[in-house]
């Protein structure tokens, strides 16, 4: 069932609300469903790395909550909610083109085109930045780069990677700005595209979103 970028954005926003409205068991089921969808859509090295990084970050967040005196149940619930919200966002990026997200923001959410382009461009640069960091690290390692020693020595040595990485990112941004200027980027950029129309799958998904979003209301009266 194919749905538009607008419905996917609504679904991501709804998941963000569901993690606070639905029971913990339902939130855990959402996480399993999201992981299945994400690995079905895009199962590559970058996706696995993103899931692994998110898992480590969630574990660190749970540990910090425990250190500051939060009960174990509260810490685990908070980590689960954060994991579900972030995974929903990863599913959106893996299944939707950046151009469609920008068009949905401008056309359906009436966001100013400058902000929509800025947001989607930042999302587009994330995988490119990660790829460039790996390439730069390999290139510097061939030139004798080493990150051994204490934390201060490692931090100072990492400047050899950060400097060319930043210069590469600045060069890409300059090229992008020049390309936008030459192509006449402006208010009509997204208006010239085919209007985004909702289909049966969108309406079914939106109906499910409404039903689950009103769960605390109808479960109270049934």
PyMOL commands that set and color helices and strands:
alter all, ss='L'
color gray80, all
select helices_A, chain A and resi 5-21+24-41+45-67+72-95+98-107+113-142+151-157+159-182+200-213+215-221
alter helices_A, ss='H'
color red, helices_A
deselect
rebuild
show_as cartoon
